[in-house]
Amino acid sequence: MPPLIAAGPVASWALPVPVFPEPSGRFPIGTAVLEWTDPDRPEAATPEAGDRRTVVVQLWYPARKSPAGAQRARYLGRTRDEARTVSDALADHAGVPGFLLDGLPRARTHSVPGAPVAGGGGRFPVVLFSPGLGGVRTQNTAWAEELASHGYVVAALDHPHDSAAVVLADGRTVRTGVAATGDPDRDEELAAGWTAVRAADLGFVLTELGRLDRGEIAGPVAGRLDTGRVAVAGHSLGGGAALRAARQDRRFDAVINLDGFPHGFAPRPFHQPVLALTQDIGPETDPDYPPRLAQVLDLSTAPSYRLTLPGAAHLTFTDAPLYLPPVPALVGSPGRTEGPRVTSAACLAFLDATLRNGAGDPAAVLSSYGDLHVHRPGGR
């Protein structure tokens, strides 16, 4: 479970301000940040305080065209101070000097905060996203913007006490309290617990999105969410959480796992199609990962797909190639923009096939991006 940013070779470079690729879809993009508290779940990390579980959710959604000169959203936070807080926390979590990430808080994305939702009155399919261990809700912004430009609403979560830093509406900053121990058995036990909490967060957010759509709570996409067509996605630990959320919640119609190890799985079937994007499997890759993933995909009662991207590394599936040094062990070898582009394109092909009627089998398109293995029900 590598952190979002790895130490080592990175320390030799000061990192650039990332430039986000222009989304290819027809919709401009709006964004909004919401904070929701689950009254039915205590916060396990602070039982002595009697806190309830709170999550921060960022939406990217199809929007109307904004006026020329409209201010685009910052990359890591709503304000300069929040972006700096998150940047410093990511550096601490990765074990690198904070100045190396100075470019990240200065980056601007293609989204406009609070932009009016696109006209036309139609409803948009929904994709929930959980980041990697210590990752943050914005770590896959290029991916989220690309999906939103093609007519999806993406809802990415910060998981307090797990994400590197979460800035709450009351001004508090919650830093991560989780880390691997180095003991494989203990780490598997911990990861199973973390994915269980994240899976519950994802289910709760889906419930709140339904309330948002019905106008019971405020938000820019009220009345425009198609909560009958929902995918759950995640990177690394978040990918494992997405699999777990789908296993226990049939409201999720499809799963995208971006190089995530499945944790805490019992050998029983689940019913949603899955797209699993994986890095190149080399000598240093966890030898338990490919067979465990194949075992889980074989349990699905729907066709599922494992796509290995040539030259990919664990961080290829995030925004990291846009700003980390081009070290293949860190970000893979596809290049600064090619890894994020292929990740988004493969996910769009899968989402169009599973959430939009009449799109057909995505296997032909997926196979053009890498080494594809299709898991058919019954082991065919």
N, C-alpha and C positions, 0 to 999 in steps of 0.2 A: 504494500500500500504506500507507494511513494508520495511524498508531499507534493503540493502544487508546483513548487519551485525547488529544485534540488541544489544542494551545495556542491562544492567541488570545482569543476571547471568554470562555473558561472563567476566565481570570485575574481577572475582575471579580467572581466569586462565591466564597464558601466553600461547599463541597459538603455536602449533607445526608447523614445516615446512611441508606443505602438500606433500604427496607422491601420485602421480597420478597413477591410475590403468592402467595396461598394456592394450592397445587397443586389441580387439579380432579379428579384421579383418586381411586380408592378405596384406594390403598395409602399408608400412611405411608412415610417415606423414611429409609433408613440411608445412611451414608457412611463411607468408609475410604480412607486414603492408603497406597499401596504404592510401593516403589522396587525397580527391577529393572535389572540390568546384563547387557548382551549380551556373552558371552565371545567371540563371533566377529567383533565390530566394534571396531576402534580408535576412540578419540575424535579426530576430525580436528582439533578446535580445540586440542588439547594433545598433539601427537605426541611432543614431547620428554619428557613425563612417562610415556609408555607407558600412559595411561589407556584403559579400555574404555568404550564408550558406555553411559551410564546415563540412565534416564528415571524421572520421578516420575509416578505415575498416581493420580488420584482417582476412586473409584467412587461413584456414586449408585445405589441399588438399592431394590426393593420390600421393605419391612420389616414386622415385627410392630409393633403399637401399643406405644409406650414408656410407662413410668409417668408420671403427671402430674408436672410439674416437671423432667423430664429435660432436661439441658443441650443446647441446639441448637448445631450447628457454627458456628464463626466463618466469615466470608466468605472472607478471603484467606489463611488459614493455620490450622494445627492449634493453634498457641499465639498468645498476644498478641504475642510477639516476632517470630514468623514473619510474622504479618499486618502488623506495622509494617514489617518489612524489605521485604516485597513492595510495600506501599503507597508507601514511599519510592522504591523502584526504578521503579515506574510513573510517579511524579511526575518523576523524573529523565529517564526515557525520553520523556515527553511535553513536557519543558521547562517545567514549571510548578512553583511553590513547593510544597513538601511539605505545608504546613499546609492546602492546599486539599483534600487527600484524607484529612484526619484522621478523617472520619466512616467511611471504609471499614473500617478494622480493628475498629471497634466494632460493626459490623453482625453480626447473627445470621441464619442461614438457617432453613429448615424441616427440615433433616436432623439426625438424631441420630448422632453418631459411634459406630461399632461396634454399632449396633442389630442384633438377630437378624434374619436374612432372613425374609421372609414365609412363613407356613405353607402347606401344601397340596401340597408336593412337586413342583410343575410347574417347567419350565425357562423362563427368560426370554430373549427376544431381546436382542442386544447392539448398542450404538451406541458406536463410538469417535469421539473428538472432538479436533481439533487447533486451537489458538487462532490469532489473528492475529499478525503480526510484532510481537514485543515483548510480546504478550499472555501471559496466564497460564492455568493449567488451570481456574481458577474464573471466568473472565470471562463464561461463559454458565451460571451457576448456576441462574438462574430457569428456563431452558430444560431443563437437566438434571433438575431436580427435577420439572418437569411431566411429562417423559417417564417418569421412574422411578415417578411416582404412577400411571401407566397401564400398568405392568408391563414396562418396559424396564430393562436395566442399562446405565448410561452410564459410559464410561471415558474421562476427559479427561486429556490429557497435558501435562506441562511438558517442553519441549524445552531442555535445558541449552545455554547459550551463545547462545540465541535468545530464549527467554522472558525477560522483564525481570529476574526474579530467581527462582532455584530454590534452595530450602533443602534440602540433602541430609541423610540420616540421621546422617552423621558430623559434622554441625555446619557444614560448609562452605556458603557461599552463592556460587552461580555467577551472575554478572551477564551480561547480554546482550553479545555481541560483534559483532552484525550491525547494519548500517544501510545505507540507500540512499545512493548517491553523487551523485545528480542527473543522471548521464549515462545516458540511456535504454538504450543498448546494453549498457553495463556492468551496469546494474541488472537487466536481463532475464537476463543470464548468471548474476549472483549469485542471483537469485530461483530460477532453475532448479536451481542447486546446493542451495539451502536446502530447496526442496520435495522434492528427491531424498532428503536426509537425513531429513526428516520422514516421507516415505513409508516409508522403511526402519524408522523408529521405530514407525509404526503397524502394520506387518507383524509386527515383533518383539513388540509388546504383544499382538496377537491370539494369537500362539503361546503367550505366557506365560498369557494368560487360559485357554487350553485346558489348560495344566498346572495352573492354579489349580482349574479345574472338576474335574479328575481327582484332586485332592487331593495332587498332587506338591509344591505349595507352599501356604503358609498363606494364608487369606483368608476373609472372611465369607460368600461366595457359592459356596463349593465345592459341586459337584454340582448347581448350579441354573442354570448358564449354558448357553444353547442356542447353541453356537458354530457351528452349521449355519445360523443365521439372524443375519447380522451386517451392519450398515450402517457406513460410514465417513463422517464428517462433518467440517466445518471452516469457520472464518470467515476471510475475507480470504486471506492467504497459506496458512492452514490449509485453506481450501476448495480451493485449487490442489493442496495436498498430498494431500487426500482423493481428488481426481480421479486423481492420479498413482498413489496406492496401489492404487486399484481397477484401473487399467490394468495394473499389473504383478502383481496378486495376486487370483486368481479366488476366493479364500475370502471376499472381500467381496461381498455380494449386492446392495447398493444404495449410492448415494452421495447425500449432502446437501452442497451447496456454498452457503454463506451469503456471497454477494457476493464471491467470490474469483476473481481472474484466473487462467486456466489458463497455467501456465508449462512450458516445456520439452516441448511435445507434438509428437510425430511424427504425420503423418496416417495413422493406422491405427485400426481400430475397437476399441472395447471393449464389454463385454457386459452391464454392469449398468445398470438404470434409474437416472436421475439426477433429483434435484430441485435446481434452481438458483434461489435467492431473490435478487433483485437490488433495488438501490435505484432510485429514479426517475432515469432517464438524462437529465441536463441538459447545458447548454453546457460546464460545467466537468468533466464526466465524461470519463475517458479514452476518446477516440474509437475506439481499437482494441479496447476491452473487449467491447462487444456483439457485433461480428462474430466475434471470436475465440471467445467463449463459444458462439455459435450453431454455429460450425464444429465445435467439440468435441462438442456435444450431437448434432449430425447424424451423428457417427461411431458413436454407440451402436447396437448391434443390438437394444436394448430401447427401449420408449417412454420418453422423457425429457421433463421439464417445466421451462420457465423461467417463474417467477412474479415479476412486478414489483409490489411493494407500493406503493400510492399514498402519496406524501408521505414515503417512507422515505429515510433517509440511510445511510451506510456502518455507523454504529454502532447503528442501529435493531435489528440482529440480535444484539445483545449485551445485557448488563445495564446498559450505560451510560445508557439513558433513565431508569433508576430513580434516578440520582443526579446526572447532569450537568445543567447549566442547560438549560431548554427552548429551545435555539437550533436551529431547523430544519436549519441547515447541519451541525450536529454530530450530532444524534440524530433528525432527521426531525420531522415534524409530527403523527404519530398520538397523541402524549401519553405520559405517563410509563409506563403499564402496557400500553397498547394494542399498541405495537410488539412487545414481548416476547410478549404473548399471541397475536397473530396468527402470529408466527414459530413458536411452539410448536405451535399448532393446525394449521398447514399441514404442518409436519414430521410430526406424529402421523398426519394423513390419509395422507401418503405412506408412512410406515413401516408402518401397518396394512395398506395395500394391497400392499406389496412383501415384508414379512416375516411377515405373518400370512395364512394360507390363507383364500380366499373373501372377501377384503375388496373385490375388484373394482377398477375403474379409478378413481383418485382425481381425475380431471380435473374432474368436476362440483363436488366439494367445493373443490378448489384455486381454481377460477375465481371462487368467491364471495369470495375474499380480495383479488383484484387482477387485473391484466392477465396472462392465462395464454396461453403459446404452447406447443403440444405438438409435440415432435419425434418423428415416427414413423420406424421403420426404413425405409430406402429413400427418405427424403425426403418421405413423405406427410404 
